[in-house]
């Protein structure tokens, strides 16, 4: 009986190691923390149409890059106007990359370069905030 229990325990440990190995390899493959890439654009022509055009360009050129965990682009939230809100922008871009290598690949991608080339004429000011971030899934 004791041998059977010992064999079952060893079997369970072996299964646990086998199941957790791919997860450990996947975690090791991502070199470091996620990169949260936030870009805030102030526009020369900040009309509603110009803002909509830039958001559309973000969606066209900056989505679906390898290693993207999350993407969002939009305009300043007019109704959030507290003293702590920085309101010195017209359009915000938010991309979370699984790691720095994914961010660096995105930075050199042709679609990213095309986005810059086609839109930079209307940029009055661009601020980029990159954060090395650890995260967890929301419940």
C-alpha positions as CSV (number, residue, x, y, z in Angstrom):
1,X,0.0,0.0,0.0
2,X,2.8,2.4,0.9
3,X,4.6,1.7,-2.4
4,X,1.3,2.5,-4.3
5,X,1.0,5.8,-2.5
6,X,4.6,6.7,-3.1
7,X,4.2,5.8,-6.8
8,X,1.1,7.9,-7.1
9,X,2.9,10.9,-5.4
10,X,5.9,10.5,-7.8
11,X,3.5,10.3,-10.7
12,X,1.7,13.4,-9.6
13,X,5.0,15.3,-9.2
14,X,6.1,14.2,-12.7
15,X,2.8,15.4,-14.2
16,X,3.1,18.7,-12.4
17,X,6.7,19.3,-13.7
18,X,5.6,18.2,-17.2
19,X,2.6,20.6,-17.2
20,X,4.5,23.6,-15.8
21,X,7.5,23.3,-18.0
22,X,5.9,25.0,-21.1
23,X,4.7,27.9,-18.9
24,X,8.1,28.4,-17.5
25,X,9.7,28.3,-21.0
26,X,7.0,30.8,-22.3
27,X,7.8,33.2,-19.4
28,X,11.6,32.8,-20.1
29,X,11.0,33.6,-23.8
30,X,9.7,37.1,-22.9
31,X,12.8,39.0,-21.9
32,X,11.8,41.1,-19.0
33,X,8.7,43.1,-18.2
34,X,6.0,44.3,-20.5
35,X,6.5,47.6,-22.2
36,X,3.6,50.1,-21.9
37,X,4.0,52.6,-24.8
38,X,1.9,55.7,-24.4
39,X,2.1,58.5,-26.9
40,X,0.3,61.8,-26.6
41,X,-0.2,64.0,-29.7
42,X,-0.9,67.7,-29.7
43,X,-2.0,68.7,-33.1
44,X,-1.6,71.9,-35.1
45,X,-5.0,71.5,-36.6
46,X,-6.9,70.0,-33.6
47,X,-10.4,70.1,-35.2
48,X,-12.6,67.1,-34.6
49,X,-11.9,65.8,-38.2
50,X,-8.2,66.0,-37.7
51,X,-8.4,64.1,-34.4
52,X,-10.6,61.5,-36.0
53,X,-8.1,61.2,-38.9
54,X,-5.2,60.6,-36.5
55,X,-7.1,58.0,-34.5
56,X,-8.0,56.2,-37.8
57,X,-4.4,56.2,-38.8
58,X,-3.3,54.8,-35.5
59,X,-5.8,51.9,-36.0
60,X,-4.6,51.4,-39.6
61,X,-0.9,51.4,-39.0
62,X,-0.2,50.6,-35.4
63,X,-2.5,47.6,-34.6
64,X,-1.7,43.9,-34.9
65,X,2.1,44.1,-34.5
66,X,3.8,41.0,-33.2
67,X,4.0,41.0,-29.4
68,X,1.1,43.4,-28.9
69,X,-0.9,42.6,-25.8
70,X,-3.2,45.6,-25.9
71,X,-4.0,48.5,-28.3
72,X,-6.1,51.6,-27.9
73,X,-6.3,55.0,-29.4
74,X,-8.6,57.9,-28.8
75,X,-9.2,61.6,-28.1
76,X,-8.9,63.6,-24.9
77,X,-11.8,62.8,-22.6
78,X,-13.4,66.3,-22.4
79,X,-15.5,65.5,-19.3
80,X,-12.5,64.5,-17.2
81,X,-11.2,67.9,-16.2
82,X,-9.9,67.7,-12.7
83,X,-6.8,69.6,-11.4
84,X,-4.7,66.4,-11.7
85,X,-5.6,65.8,-15.4
86,X,-2.9,66.7,-17.9
87,X,-5.0,68.1,-20.8
88,X,-2.1,69.1,-23.1
89,X,-2.9,66.7,-25.9
90,X,-5.5,65.9,-28.5
91,X,-5.0,62.2,-29.2
92,X,-3.6,59.4,-27.0
93,X,-2.1,56.1,-28.2
94,X,-1.7,53.2,-25.8
95,X,0.1,49.9,-26.7
96,X,1.2,47.2,-24.4
97,X,4.0,45.0,-25.7
98,X,4.8,41.6,-24.2
99,X,8.5,42.6,-23.9
100,X,11.1,45.1,-25.0
101,X,12.0,43.0,-28.1
102,X,8.4,43.3,-29.3
103,X,8.5,47.1,-28.8
104,X,11.8,47.4,-30.6
105,X,10.5,45.4,-33.5
106,X,7.4,47.6,-33.7
107,X,9.6,50.8,-33.6
108,X,11.4,49.6,-36.7
109,X,8.4,48.3,-38.6
110,X,7.5,49.7,-42.0
111,X,3.9,50.4,-41.0
112,X,5.1,52.4,-37.9
113,X,7.4,54.4,-40.1
114,X,4.6,55.0,-42.7
115,X,2.3,56.2,-39.9
116,X,4.9,58.8,-38.8
117,X,5.6,59.9,-42.4
118,X,1.9,60.4,-43.3
119,X,0.9,62.2,-40.1
120,X,3.9,64.1,-38.7
121,X,3.1,67.4,-40.5
122,X,0.1,68.0,-38.2
123,X,2.0,67.3,-35.0
124,X,2.6,70.3,-32.8
125,X,4.1,68.2,-30.0
126,X,4.5,64.5,-29.4
127,X,5.2,63.0,-25.9
128,X,6.2,59.4,-25.5
129,X,6.0,57.6,-22.2
130,X,7.4,54.1,-22.1
131,X,7.0,52.0,-18.9
132,X,8.7,48.7,-18.0
133,X,5.7,47.2,-16.2
134,X,4.7,44.0,-14.4
135,X,1.1,43.3,-14.6
136,X,-1.7,40.8,-13.9
137,X,-5.0,40.0,-15.5
138,X,-8.0,42.0,-14.1
139,X,-10.7,39.9,-12.5
